Amino acid sequence: MEHYFRHEYGRLVALLVRRVGLHDLEAVEDAVQGALLSALTAWAANGIPDNPTAWLLRVARNHLLDAHRRDKGRRHVLDDDADTREGDAEAPASPTFAGEVRDELLRMLFVCCDETIPEESRLVLALKTLCGFSTGEIALRLFITEANVYKRLARARERLRESNARMETPPLESLRSRLSSVHAVIYVLFNEGYLSTHAEHAIRAELTDEAIRLCTLLAGHPVGATPATFALLALMHLHAARLASRQDGSGGLLLLEEQDRTLWSAEHLQQGTTWLARAAQGDEFTRFHAEAGIAAEHCFAPSFAGTRWREIAELYAMLERIDPSPIHVLNRAVAVAEHEGARAGLAVLEGVVPPAWLDGHYTWDAVLADLHHRAGNAAIAERYREQALAGAPSASVRALLTRRLTPR
């Protein structure tokens, strides 16, 4: 039920916003949340309806009517639309053409990435409004505080109201300028599914599936059919190929060297290589190309020991040049350590001062704990180990770190 609600949340918001306008975005979100809460009670008592999405759409619309009962103009919009739109949930998507985005959720993603919204607020707006992320999940995924999430969300909503943005698909040139922001939303959506910050679910396959679905739609649109989109799609398929092997029988996370490679999905691997080949056409090389290359090295290595760590380290170095980030330096240090030893990995990090958003984050502490332990620096390793375990976002991640960082 939670997976279904997560999937439908953004779609319902997109459908209703297109009817009533972006000035009512917060009211629409409240109405959709109310409909989902109503479903929990009604469906438990009466069973799931034949068309649950249409049921939710109707109940959410009624919540909006109640909220606007004193506003005859707004209610008129909803009343006029009721008969013609009641079957929206089952209606086939309109065909793609030059000025149109085929999927309602994807269309709304482009709207949320309006240039009038500050760049740092676009991602927060899309993740909260369309992907159903909590403020806590957004904060963990973007390395910011929940207070900053609220501020960015309020700023984005205000800019949308001020700009009087329309829900209709923007012109092609506007779509092109928003493409990188749409890529960023899809990328974060996938990552939250691949390694979730959720307290109870380490992997959320419904999020990875939705990210791949949206990116596939994007790749079929004239504006979205770019090497960057193809590389992002390749990256997600290659990572998704390993999902079935990333947990043990009790749901605990497994390290790459512990995974059963026979469980890796041949279909996702094939899709990943196909999209990676398409991404290689032309001269464009993006961060998604580098990351897809890294994922391919892991997927097609004969074993963990047989992984081409030198090539992976070189790809991380390329990623640093394209998209400078201490996270990429950290990952390169891991790859160098596998190829040349822990002291060589620590040398990569020598002199690197993590920014405030990364200093004390569990990933930084976990890597330093591992490298110092392997280099024989027991006291330093133990300090970083304790910090990493204290900062782990979930029980699953904490258990994984405990197993990986416990001296043997």
C-alpha positions in Angstrom: 0.0 0.0 0.0 2.8 2.4 0.9 4.5 1.7 -2.5 1.3 2.3 -4.3 0.6 5.5 -2.5 4.1 6.8 -3.2 3.7 6.1 -6.9 0.2 7.7 -7.1 0.9 10.8 -5.0 2.8 12.7 -7.7 0.5 11.7 -10.4 -2.6 12.9 -8.5 -0.9 16.2 -7.7 0.0 16.7 -11.4 -3.5 15.8 -12.6 -5.3 18.2 -10.1 -2.8 21.0 -10.5 -3.4 21.0 -14.3 -7.1 21.5 -13.6 -7.0 24.2 -10.9 -3.7 25.9 -11.5 -0.4 26.2 -9.7 -1.7 29.0 -7.4 -3.6 26.2 -5.6 -0.6 23.9 -5.3 -0.6 23.6 -1.5 -4.4 23.0 -1.4 -3.9 20.3 -4.0 -1.2 18.6 -1.9 -3.5 18.8 1.1 -6.4 17.3 -0.9 -4.2 14.4 -2.2 -2.9 13.6 1.3 -6.5 13.7 2.6 -7.6 11.3 -0.1 -4.7 8.9 0.8 -5.7 9.0 4.4 -9.3 8.3 3.5 -8.3 5.3 1.5 -6.5 3.7 4.4 -9.8 3.6 6.3 -12.2 3.0 3.5 -10.2 0.3 1.7 -9.5 -1.5 5.0 -13.3 -1.6 5.7 -14.6 -2.2 2.1 -11.8 -3.6 0.1 -9.7 -1.9 -2.6 -12.0 -0.5 -5.4 -11.8 -1.8 -9.0 -10.2 1.5 -10.1 -8.2 2.7 -7.0 -6.6 5.7 -8.9 -10.0 7.0 -10.1 -11.3 6.6 -6.5 -8.4 8.6 -5.1 -8.8 11.3 -7.8 -12.5 11.6 -7.1 -12.0 11.9 -3.3 -9.1 14.4 -3.7 -11.3 16.5 -5.9 -14.0 16.4 -3.3 -11.5 17.6 -0.7 -10.7 20.5 -3.0 -14.3 21.3 -3.4 -14.7 21.4 0.4 -11.7 23.7 0.7 -13.1 26.0 -2.0 -16.8 25.9 -1.1 -16.9 29.7 -0.6 -15.0 30.3 -3.8 -17.5 29.9 -6.6 -15.0 30.6 -9.3 -12.7 27.8 -8.3 -15.5 25.4 -7.6 -16.8 26.1 -11.1 -13.5 25.0 -12.6 -13.7 21.7 -10.8 -17.3 21.1 -11.5 -16.9 21.7 -15.2 -14.0 19.4 -15.4 -15.6 16.5 -13.4 -17.4 14.7 -16.2 -14.7 15.0 -18.8 -11.8 14.1 -16.5 -13.3 11.4 -14.3 -11.6 8.7 -16.4 -8.2 10.4 -16.5 -6.7 7.7 -14.4 -7.3 5.1 -17.1 -7.0 7.4 -20.2 -4.1 6.5 -22.5 -1.3 9.0 -22.7 -1.4 11.4 -25.6 1.2 10.8 -28.3 4.5 12.6 -28.1 4.9 15.5 -30.4 7.2 18.5 -30.7 5.6 20.8 -28.1 4.1 18.2 -25.7 5.3 16.1 -22.8 3.5 12.8 -22.8 3.3 12.0 -19.1 1.5 14.2 -16.5 4.1 13.6 -13.9 7.0 14.3 -16.3 5.1 17.4 -17.5 4.8 18.7 -13.9 8.5 18.0 -13.4 9.3 20.5 -16.1 7.0 23.0 -14.5 8.6 22.6 -11.1 12.0 23.3 -12.8 10.9 26.8 -13.9 13.8 29.1 -14.3 12.2 31.7 -12.0 12.7 29.3 -9.1 16.2 29.4 -7.6 18.1 26.3 -8.7 18.6 25.0 -5.1 14.8 25.2 -4.6 13.7 23.4 -7.8 14.9 20.0 -6.6 13.3 20.4 -3.2 9.9 21.4 -4.8 9.9 18.5 -7.2 10.9 15.9 -4.6 8.4 17.1 -2.1 5.5 17.8 -4.4 5.8 15.1 -7.0 7.9 12.3 -5.5 6.3 12.4 -2.0 9.5 12.7 -0.1 9.4 13.8 3.5 11.4 16.8 4.6 13.7 14.5 6.5 14.4 12.3 3.5 15.1 15.4 1.4 17.5 16.8 4.0 19.5 13.6 4.3 19.7 13.1 0.5 20.7 16.7 -0.2 23.0 17.2 2.8 21.0 20.1 4.2 18.9 20.7 7.3 15.2 20.3 7.5 14.9 24.0 8.2 16.6 24.7 4.9 14.2 22.3 3.2 11.2 24.2 4.5 12.8 27.6 3.4 13.6 26.3 -0.1 10.1 24.8 -0.5 8.4 28.1 0.6 10.6 30.1 -1.7 9.8 27.8 -4.7 6.0 27.9 -4.1 6.1 31.7 -3.8 8.0 32.1 -7.0 5.5 29.9 -8.8 2.7 32.1 -7.6 4.5 35.3 -8.5 5.4 34.1 -12.0 1.8 33.0 -12.7 3.2 29.9 -14.3 0.9 27.8 -16.3 0.5 24.0 -16.1 0.6 23.7 -19.9 3.8 22.3 -21.3 6.3 25.2 -21.6 7.7 26.1 -25.1 10.5 23.9 -26.4 13.3 26.3 -25.6 12.1 26.5 -22.0 12.0 22.7 -21.9 15.6 22.5 -23.1 16.8 25.0 -20.4 15.1 22.9 -17.7 16.4 19.5 -18.8 19.4 19.4 -16.4 17.2 20.2 -13.4 14.8 17.4 -14.5 17.8 15.1 -14.7 18.8 16.0 -11.2 15.3 15.2 -9.8 15.2 11.8 -11.5 18.8 11.0 -10.3 17.9 11.8 -6.7 14.7 9.8 -7.0 16.6 6.7 -8.1 19.3 7.1 -5.5 16.7 7.3 -2.7 15.3 4.0 -3.9 18.7 2.4 -4.4 19.9 3.2 -0.9 17.1 4.7 1.1 17.3 7.0 4.1 14.0 5.5 5.2 14.2 4.0 8.7 12.5 0.7 7.8 13.3 0.2 4.0 16.9 0.1 3.0 15.9 -0.4 -0.7 12.7 1.0 -2.3 12.3 -0.6 -5.7 9.2 1.4 -6.4 11.3 4.6 -6.5 14.0 3.1 -8.8 11.3 1.8 -11.1 9.6 5.2 -11.2 12.8 7.0 -11.9 13.6 4.6 -14.8 10.0 5.0 -16.2 10.3 8.8 -16.2 13.7 8.8 -17.7 12.6 6.4 -20.4 9.7 8.8 -21.3 12.2 11.6 -21.3 14.5 9.7 -23.7 11.6 9.4 -26.1 10.9 13.1 -26.2 12.6 15.4 -28.7 13.9 17.6 -26.0 15.0 14.8 -23.7 16.7 12.6 -26.4 20.2 13.7 -25.5 23.4 11.8 -24.6 23.1 13.0 -21.0 19.6 11.4 -20.7 20.8 8.2 -22.3 23.8 8.0 -20.0 21.5 8.6 -16.9 19.2 5.8 -18.1 22.2 3.5 -18.6 23.5 4.3 -15.1 20.1 3.5 -13.5 19.6 0.2 -15.4 23.1 -0.9 -14.5 22.6 -0.2 -10.8 19.1 -1.7 -10.9 20.6 -4.9 -12.3 22.1 -5.6 -8.8 19.1 -4.7 -6.7 18.1 -8.4 -6.1 21.5 -9.3 -4.7 21.9 -6.3 -2.4 20.0 -7.7 0.5 20.2 -11.0 2.4 17.2 -13.2 3.4 16.4 -11.0 6.4 16.5 -7.8 4.4 20.0 -6.7 5.6 22.3 -4.9 3.1 25.1 -6.8 1.5 28.5 -5.4 0.5 29.4 -5.6 -3.2 32.0 -8.4 -2.5 29.3 -10.4 -0.7 26.7 -10.3 -3.5 25.6 -13.3 -5.5 26.4 -12.2 -9.1 24.2 -14.9 -10.5 21.2 -12.9 -9.2 22.0 -9.8 -11.3 19.4 -9.0 -13.9 20.4 -9.9 -17.4 17.6 -7.7 -18.8 18.7 -4.6 -16.9 22.4 -5.3 -17.9 21.3 -5.5 -21.5 19.3 -2.3 -21.3 22.2 -0.6 -19.6 24.7 -1.5 -22.3 22.2 -0.5 -25.0 21.6 3.0 -23.5 25.3 3.4 -22.8 26.1 2.8 -26.5 23.5 5.4 -27.5 25.0 7.8 -24.9 28.4 7.4 -26.6 27.2 8.9 -29.8 28.5 12.5 -30.3 31.0 14.5 -28.3 29.1 15.2 -25.1 30.6 13.7 -21.9 28.7 14.3 -18.7 28.8 13.2 -15.1 26.3 10.6 -16.0 28.6 9.1 -18.6 31.4 8.8 -16.0 29.1 7.3 -13.4 27.6 4.9 -16.0 31.1 3.8 -16.9 31.9 3.1 -13.3 28.7 1.1 -12.9 29.6 -0.9 -16.0 33.0 -1.7 -14.7 31.4 -3.2 -11.5 28.7 -5.0 -13.4 30.9 -6.7 -16.0 33.8 -7.6 -13.7 34.3 -11.3 -13.3 34.5 -11.0 -9.6 35.2 -8.4 -6.9 38.9 -9.2 -6.9 38.9 -9.1 -10.7 37.4 -5.6 -10.9 39.5 -3.1 -12.9 40.0 -0.7 -10.0 42.6 1.4 -11.9 40.0 2.2 -14.6 37.4 3.0 -11.9 39.8 5.4 -10.2 40.5 7.1 -13.5 36.7 7.5 -14.2 36.3 9.1 -10.7 39.1 11.5 -11.6 37.2 12.4 -14.8 34.1 12.9 -12.7 35.9 15.2 -10.4 36.9 17.4 -13.3 33.4 17.5 -14.8 31.5 17.9 -11.5 34.0 18.8 -8.7 32.9 17.3 -5.3 34.6 15.9 -2.3 32.3 12.9 -2.6 34.0 12.0 -5.9 37.4 12.4 -4.3 36.3 10.1 -1.5 35.1 7.4 -4.0 38.4 7.7 -5.9 40.3 7.1 -2.7 38.3 3.9 -2.2 39.1 2.7 -5.7 42.8 3.6 -5.4 42.9 1.7 -2.1 41.6 -1.4 -3.7 44.2 -1.2 -6.5 47.3 0.2 -4.6 46.5 -0.3 -0.9 45.0 1.6 1.9 47.9 4.0 2.4 47.6 5.1 -1.3 43.9 5.7 -0.7 44.6 7.9 2.3 47.1 9.8 0.3 44.3 10.8 -2.1 42.5 12.3 0.8 45.5 14.0 2.3 44.9 17.8 2.5 41.2 17.4 1.6 39.1 19.4 4.0 35.4 18.3 3.8 32.9 21.1 3.5 30.5 21.7 6.4 27.8 19.6 4.7 30.1 16.6 4.5 32.2 17.0 7.6 30.9 14.4 10.1 28.6 12.7 7.6 28.6 8.9 8.0 30.0 8.2 4.5 33.1 10.3 5.1 33.7 8.8 8.5 33.1 5.2 7.3 35.6 5.5 4.5 38.3 7.0 6.7 37.6 4.3 9.4 38.0 1.6 6.8 41.2 3.0 5.2 42.8 3.8 8.6 42.0 0.3 9.9 43.5 -1.3 6.8 46.6 0.9 7.1 47.1 -0.2 10.7 46.0 3.1 12.4 43.8 1.4 14.9 43.1 4.4 17.2 42.2 6.8 14.4 40.1 4.1 12.7 38.1 3.5 15.9 37.3 7.2 16.3 36.0 7.4 12.8 34.1 4.1 13.2 32.2 5.4 16.2 31.3 8.6 14.4 30.1 6.7 11.3 27.9 4.3 13.4 26.4 7.3 15.3 25.5 9.1 12.1 24.0 6.1 10.2 20.6 7.1 8.8 18.9 3.7 9.4 19.3 0.4 11.2 20.2 -1.4 7.9 23.0 1.0 7.1 24.2 0.8 10.7 24.3 -3.0 10.6 26.2 -2.9 7.3 28.8 -0.5 8.7 29.2 -2.5 11.9 30.0 -5.6 9.9 32.3 -3.7 7.5 34.2 -1.7 10.1 34.5 -4.2 12.9 38.2 -5.3 13.2 38.7 -8.9 12.3 
